[in-house]
């Protein structure tokens, strides 16, 4: 289990070639930023582009502004996933729309020949939908609402940072103990 007082949380985000991992879409960027003792620890962050070994469709590039040239020399998921899995070991993952990101990690694990991620996780989107009076609940909208917008969204690093800041706002607003009810175990 976990002790909320000494727990390391890791806010993370992925950019992908599309929205359907089961239909061949893959991760092209991973960013993760640890949160400990109520503070974002940027000097321990994890950030990399990933070469998915497939083409990025134009629609995807328009969304996150990454193109095939950007990722052609990036490491592959087989190189990245073991490092990422080790990086997040014993942490509670924090994500905005966690199920989508976790499904992509499941596919990455399978393709890397490694057991899937089984971390506990907490979803800031779920928290927002349950505890905030009204939406919209997009990360960009919530970041602007709470004055934590970093000027660029739909890139993994900026979105992971805004998610971390949003999580800390939720801790201050609702208390870490009450947010404990939102922590779930990922079972792929």
Secondary structure, DSSP 8 states (H G I E B T S, - for coil): ---TTT-EEEEEEEEESSS-GGGT--EEEEEEEEEETTEEEEEEEEEEE-B-SS---HHHHHHH---HHHHTTS-BHHHHHHHHHHHTTT-EEEETTHHHHHHHHHHHHHHHTS-----EEEEHHHHHHHHSSS----HHHHHHHTT---S--SSHHHHHHHHHHHHHHHHHHH-HHHHGGG-EE---
